[in-house]
Amino acid sequence: MIVRKVLPEDADNLADLIKKVEESNFMLFNPGERKVTGEQLRRHRIEPLENDQSSTIFVAVDGEELIGYLFSIGTTTQRTAHSVYLVVGVSETARGKGVGTELFCQVEEWAKNRNLHRLELTVMVNNEAAINLYKKMGFEIEGVKKHSLWVDGDFVDEYYMGKLL
């Protein structure tokens, strides 16, 4: 497995992986709800990264298969330019095999090279595997978003988690 920055030619496979990861029911979108396409990702997420120093996307690749991704979403607003919001997903078959760890190592190195100071994310309070990964990588629970999501007929809380570099 290698972790590298996303390429425009990864767009279709990344769209497929995002849809598969959302089947876990631990993501913002319900399974099948997001209608993302490779073309949309290429035009609106991947290609704009060439001129955006505050955001990036890393992918984990095993052979020819994309098995994980980590979006780092920044802003140019002066008061928050030191911080990025992270969205991570790993294919079901690759979970627990170090993919998430390596994605986080790469994004942290990228962030430090840009003199960023803060990494942040949200996670459903019942996603124990993800919470354990984030804590292992140095993230701390900073607060709770009460009833932030409606999942399968129930309100679900999310943790705000952050890491200072």
C-alpha positions as CSV (number, residue, x, y, z in Angstrom):
1,M,0.0,0.0,0.0
2,I,1.1,3.5,-0.7
3,V,-0.4,6.8,0.2
4,R,-0.1,9.7,-2.2
5,K,-1.9,12.9,-3.3
6,V,-4.9,12.3,-5.5
7,L,-4.5,12.5,-9.3
8,P,-7.2,13.6,-11.8
9,E,-7.3,10.1,-13.2
10,D,-8.3,8.8,-9.7
11,A,-11.6,10.6,-9.8
12,D,-13.9,7.7,-11.0
13,N,-12.3,5.3,-8.5
14,L,-12.5,7.8,-5.7
15,A,-16.2,8.4,-6.4
16,D,-16.8,4.7,-6.2
17,L,-14.9,4.4,-3.0
18,I,-16.7,7.3,-1.4
19,K,-20.0,5.6,-2.2
20,K,-18.8,2.2,-0.7
21,V,-17.5,3.9,2.4
22,E,-20.9,5.6,2.9
23,E,-22.5,2.2,3.0
24,S,-20.9,1.9,6.5
25,N,-23.6,4.2,7.8
26,F,-21.0,6.2,9.8
27,M,-20.7,9.1,7.3
28,L,-22.7,12.3,6.8
29,F,-24.6,10.9,3.8
30,N,-27.0,7.9,4.0
31,P,-25.9,4.9,1.9
32,G,-26.8,5.7,-1.7
33,E,-27.9,9.3,-0.9
34,R,-24.9,11.1,-2.4
35,K,-24.8,11.2,-6.2
36,V,-21.2,12.1,-6.6
37,T,-19.5,11.3,-9.9
38,G,-15.9,11.1,-11.0
39,E,-16.4,14.1,-13.3
40,Q,-17.8,16.2,-10.4
41,L,-14.9,15.2,-8.2
42,R,-12.4,15.9,-10.9
43,R,-13.8,19.4,-11.8
44,H,-14.9,20.6,-8.4
45,R,-12.5,19.0,-5.9
46,I,-9.3,17.5,-7.5
47,E,-8.4,20.0,-10.3
48,P,-8.9,23.1,-8.0
49,L,-6.3,21.7,-5.6
50,E,-3.6,22.8,-8.1
51,N,-4.2,26.4,-7.0
52,D,-5.2,25.8,-3.4
53,Q,-2.5,25.6,-0.8
54,S,-5.0,25.2,2.0
55,S,-6.6,21.9,0.9
56,T,-5.6,18.5,-0.4
57,I,-6.7,15.0,-0.8
58,F,-4.6,11.9,-0.1
59,V,-5.5,8.4,-1.3
60,A,-4.3,5.0,-0.2
61,V,-3.6,2.7,-3.1
62,D,-3.2,-1.1,-3.0
63,G,-2.0,-2.2,-6.4
64,E,-4.5,-0.5,-8.7
65,E,-7.3,-0.3,-6.1
66,L,-8.1,2.8,-4.0
67,I,-8.7,1.6,-0.5
68,G,-8.8,4.9,1.5
69,Y,-9.0,8.7,1.2
70,L,-8.5,11.7,3.4
71,F,-9.8,15.1,2.4
72,S,-8.2,18.1,4.1
73,I,-10.4,21.1,3.7
74,G,-8.9,24.5,4.5
75,T,-10.0,28.1,4.1
76,T,-8.4,31.4,3.3
77,T,-10.3,33.2,6.0
78,Q,-7.5,34.8,8.1
79,R,-9.0,33.8,11.4
80,T,-9.2,30.1,10.4
81,A,-6.4,29.8,7.9
82,H,-4.3,27.9,10.5
83,S,-6.9,25.1,10.6
84,V,-8.2,22.3,8.3
85,Y,-11.2,20.1,8.5
86,L,-10.6,16.4,7.8
87,V,-12.9,13.8,6.2
88,V,-11.5,10.2,6.1
89,G,-12.8,7.0,4.7
90,V,-11.4,3.5,4.4
91,S,-12.9,0.6,2.4
92,E,-14.4,-2.1,4.6
93,T,-11.9,-4.7,3.5
94,A,-8.9,-2.5,4.4
95,R,-10.1,-1.4,7.9
96,G,-7.8,-2.3,10.8
97,K,-4.8,-2.7,8.5
98,G,-3.0,0.6,9.1
99,V,-4.6,2.5,6.1
100,G,-6.1,5.2,8.3
101,T,-2.9,5.6,10.3
102,E,-0.8,6.1,7.2
103,L,-3.4,8.6,5.8
104,F,-3.2,10.7,9.0
105,C,0.6,10.6,9.0
106,Q,0.7,12.0,5.5
107,V,-1.8,14.7,6.2
108,E,0.0,15.7,9.3
109,E,3.3,16.0,7.5
110,W,1.5,18.0,4.7
111,A,0.0,20.3,7.4
112,K,3.2,20.9,9.2
113,N,4.9,21.8,5.9
114,R,2.3,24.5,5.5
115,N,2.6,25.8,9.0
116,L,-0.9,24.8,9.9
117,H,-1.7,24.6,13.6
118,R,-4.9,22.7,13.9
119,L,-6.5,19.5,12.5
120,E,-10.2,19.0,13.3
121,L,-13.0,16.5,12.4
122,T,-16.3,15.2,13.7
123,V,-17.3,11.6,14.3
124,M,-20.5,9.8,15.4
125,V,-20.2,8.9,19.1
126,N,-21.0,5.3,18.3
127,N,-18.1,4.9,15.7
128,E,-15.7,3.3,18.2
129,A,-13.2,2.2,15.6
130,A,-12.8,5.6,14.2
131,I,-12.6,7.3,17.6
132,N,-9.9,4.9,18.6
133,L,-7.9,5.7,15.5
134,Y,-8.3,9.4,16.0
135,K,-7.2,9.2,19.7
136,K,-4.2,7.0,18.6
137,M,-3.2,9.8,16.2
138,G,-3.4,12.4,18.9
139,F,-6.8,13.8,18.5
140,E,-8.8,14.8,21.6
141,I,-12.5,15.1,22.1
142,E,-13.3,18.8,22.4
143,G,-17.1,18.7,22.6
144,V,-20.3,17.1,21.6
145,K,-22.7,18.1,18.8
146,K,-26.0,17.0,20.4
147,H,-28.5,15.4,18.0
148,S,-26.5,16.6,15.0
149,L,-27.5,13.7,12.7
150,W,-30.7,11.8,12.1
151,V,-29.7,8.1,11.4
152,D,-32.1,5.3,10.9
153,G,-34.9,7.0,12.8
154,D,-32.8,8.2,15.7
155,F,-30.8,11.3,16.6
156,V,-27.1,10.7,16.9
157,D,-24.5,12.9,18.6
158,E,-21.1,13.6,17.1
159,Y,-17.8,14.4,18.9
160,Y,-15.8,17.4,17.8
161,M,-12.2,16.2,17.8
162,G,-9.1,18.3,17.3
163,K,-5.3,18.0,17.3
164,L,-2.9,20.9,17.7
165,L,0.4,20.6,15.8
